[in-house]
Amino acid sequence: MLLLLLYTFTTVVTVNCIAVEIGNVTENGDWSKKYDLWVELKMDGKIYFFALGGYDWFIKELLHDGTFGRQTDNGKFIYMYNMGFGYNIEGRQYLYAIGETKYWFIQEILAGGRLGKEISKGYWSTKPDIIFPVNVNREYFALTVTAEKLYMIKLKSGGKLGEETDKGKLSAQYTLGFPFSIHGRQFIYLCDTAQWSIMEVTSGGKMGKEIDYGKCRKKPIQYYPFFMRGKQYYYGLNESKKDWFIQEFLPSGQMGSVKATGLWEDYYPLSLPFKVDGIQYMYFLNGKNYTIRKLLQIPPFCPILVKPQSYCSEEAKMKCGILYPRIERVMNYGGSSDACTEFNFITEFISDIVHDGYYKTTKIKDPKTAITSYSILKKGSTIDLTVAMNAEIHYEHLTQKNDSEPKAVLDQVKKLESVESDKTGHLLAPTLGGALKPYNFVPQSPMINRKLLVEGNSIRAPQRGWFDVERLIHNYVSETGGYVGWHLVISYGNLANSLRPTEFWLLIKLYNDEGKLTNWEGNKPITGYHFRNVPKQACTDLKSIWWNIPY
């Protein structure tokens, strides 16, 4: 909480640890006419908006600073369309749209943000109330809701519609909805003016069980989901047309807490989140007038990114002893449907930090160290807190030297409020090319640093410890001629006035001498590790406040 005093914000509510802010305007302006349908498109690593008003349409590029770039295409349709979405299959981007006449089409988006020819077309027997795409294990489906009936239709490669994969009757006549994904699991959120429901979509485009349900806070008129720093949120606007909020979804897919609320001066009937170069923005439209704003998560930096034991273990809380949660998950390279194996959010999280003005990222070009960059709280903070680090470990970085830490390092660790029995722990070991600099050291529990369950006890935890991972890296690099990508996020839990790290999230990537990801002696190309920095006191007092860090 100490760090929160460094910043001032408006229209934001802090709940538990992380709050979300709708930040400053990056661009505003006026269109020559009203455009009621807006669709985000992705092509060639760029983001575009497709806009349709009446029969007229255009496509514009979105730039990394949250502003509009050049117009890449425009034209007129024969029919009018008021519902649509974009989707990507096998690297090809498509636009689906349907109008009041029930006529629909699919067209491909070509290189440079141009609209291609019509690929598929047809008429539905009824016009849907809700329609959006769903991605399950890299298979795409169109979900439609009409009255109280739900249909799931496969979207095939080449811009074709496939077979109906599921249908059913809903408990209410829902008027709003959207898809969202958390750690490889796909969910849909549906609501009317009074109640909401969250359901999971399973392999093959089948509707799974209802995950959560409840009553709406107020009567909603629009909802839009967005994903930011390992967390899934949605933006909502209530019937007053000015009362907005942002709420989180939990890793289990259930509804979480409200993270921000506010009141607009004007009514924005259309809002659309989009992300460019890892930075999250929202586009707001009021008639012909538009505004683009940046979305931010607010320090102190204390995200608990996921809570694996909440859905990977029957234990409510894995504490010390044999069940101490030094959790290792092996990731299936290229993605996995298993919610417990997804650690690829670490690289996206680091990308968000690098592009966020709240943090200062330093790039290192020193052949003596394997560290390529590290991020700390923004310059001007009362103390330097390292929140992320990247390294590339080659053979020339390996050494047996283990020099003692300089005074600057020891002073930094004291500032981070180390507790009794904590060790002066490196983030990247000097034997792997880590620097003897303050940013590379934090207080670490002996359970992580030396894999001891309790100080003075020679019994070691059965799971891999910090030094086991270091041994793996050293052996791989020294024996194969390959190199290792090393990506770390440091978490500072919401403990009052504490600057001591509470969790570490580490991603290890094994590359061969040609720079390709590779298996090695039973180790997958990509492995994620989760370490909890449990202090000695918490191991002897299971009622310690440490166990109540909010998730």
Buried (B, 14 or more C-beta within 10 A) or exposed (E): EEBEEBBEBEEBBBBBBBBBBBBEEBBEEEBEEEBBBBBBBBBEEBBBBBBBBEEBBBBBBBBEBBBBBEEBBEEEBEEBBEBBBBBBBEEBBBBBBBBEEEBBBBBBBBEBBBBBEEBBEEEBEEBBBBBBBBBBEEBBBBBBBBEEBBBBBBBBEEBEBBEEBBEEEBEBEBBBBBBBBBBBBBBBBBBBBEBBBBBBBBEEBBBBEEBBBEEBBEEBBBBBBBBBBBBBBBBBBBEEBBBBBBBBBBBBBBBBEBBBBBEBEEEBEBBBBBBBBBBBBBBBBEBEEBBBBBBBBBBBBBBBBBBBBBBBBEEEEBBBEEBBBBBBBBBBBEEBBBBBBBBBBBBBBBBBBBBBEBBBBEEBEEEEBBBBBBBBBBEEBEEBBBBBBBBBBBEEBBEEEEEEBEEEBBEBBEBBBBBEBBBBBBBBBBBBBBBBBBBBBBBBBBBBBBBBBBBEEEEEBEBBBBEBBBBBBBEBBEEBEBBBBBBBBBBBBBBEEBBBBBBBBBBBBBBBEEEEBBEBEEBBBBBBBBBBBBBBEBBEEEEBEBEEBEB
